[in-house]
């Protein structure tokens, strides 16, 4: 078990090492759609790359999710075939968002030996997600175009 300070230092070291291994600017919050973001998540059991759709307006959240969901075949065939779609994803806080994500298990942020696997997973999956998004962003962004 790590102290709070040790755990924070491990996280800091992890993200610095990742940035050094893959020095590029990721899209993350720069989707140009309010409350639609890409995220990296890692803990002591799994790593995830996700597209989180979390507008406060449930109707907007539904529309954006359905737009991405309507592109599922393209995502699976051309970018990543292991994405999971969840219209109502419950965060630990109880907040409901929509999430499309991929996950890698059998790793741990606390085990530096698994870091190269996590880094490669993050790079491969986020790069694929971003390319998918760039290719389809006009359709996803435009709320006037129905799914």
N, C-alpha and C positions, 0 to 999 in steps of 0.2 A: 504494500500500500504506500502511496506517495502522499506527502503533505500537500496542502493547497499550493504552496509556493513551488514545490518540485513539479507538480502537475502543470502549473502555469509555465514553468521554464521548459518543460518537455514540449508543450504546444508551441511555444515561441520558437524553439529550436527546430521543430518539425516544419513549420511554415517557412522559416528562413532557408532550411535545406531544400524544400520544394521549390522555392523561388530561385534558388541558385541552380538547381538541376534543370528547371524549365523556365528560363527568364523570358516571359512574354506577358503582355497585358491581356487579361481575360475579360470577356464581356461583363459577366456578373450582374451588376446593377445598371449597366448601360444598355438595356434593351430598348430604351426610349418608349417603354410602356410602363406607366405608373403601377407599382406593386407587382410587376412580373420580373422575376430575377432568377439568375442561375446561382447555384450554391455548391460549395464543397463542404462535406461534413465527414468527420472522422472521430472515432472514439476507441475504446479498448476492445471492441468486437467487430466493427464494420466500418467501411468507408462508403460514402454515397456521393453521387453527383446528381443534382436535381434542378428541375425547372419548377419554381414555386410561383403559383398564381394566387395572389392574395388581396385583390381589391376588397375594400370594405363593402362595396355594393355587390351583393350575391349574384345579381343578374349579370353584371360585367364578368365576374369570376366564372360563371357558368358559360358565357359566350366564349371567352378566351380558351377555357378548357376544351370546349367542344370544337373550336377551330383547330387546336393542336391535335385533338383526338381524331378529327377527320383526316389528318395527315399521317395517321398511325402506320399505314402500309408503306408510305414513303420512308418514314423514320426507320421502320423495321428492315426494309429491303435495302436501303441505301446508306444507312448511318449506323444503326445499332439495333440488333434484334432482341435485346434483353430488357428493354425499357418497360417499366411498370407504370400504369396509368391509374390514378386514384382521384376521383372527383371530389370526395370528401375525406381529406386526410387530416387527422387530429394531431395537432402539435401537443407537446407536453403541457403547454399553458392552457389547453382546452380550446384554443382557437382552431377554427376549421378553415383549411385552405384547399386548393387543388394542387396536386403534385404529380409530376412525371419524373421518374428517377431510375437510376441503376445502382446496384449495390454489390460490394465485394465483401465477403465474410472471411473469417480465418486470419485476420490481421489485427494489429493493435498499435495505436499511436504510442503506447508505452514500450513497444518492442522495436528498437531501431533496426533489427534485422528484417522487419516487414516493410520498412519505409520505402525501399526501392519498388516493391510491388504496388504499394499505395500510390506512389508518384506516377508510375507508368499507367495505372488504372485511371487516376485523375486526368492525366494528360490525354490519354486515348479517348476517354468518354466525354470530357468537356470539349475537346476539339471537335468531336463528331456532333455533339449537341449544338455547338456554335455554328458549324457549317450548315446543319439542318435549319437552324433559326434564320441565318442570313439568307439562305435560299428561299425561305417561305415567309419572311418578315412582313412584306407588304400585305399579304393575305391575313396573317395573324393580327396585325395592328389595326386593320380597317374594320371597325365595328359595323360599318354599313353593309359589308359583304357577309351574307348569311352562310352558315355552315351547311 
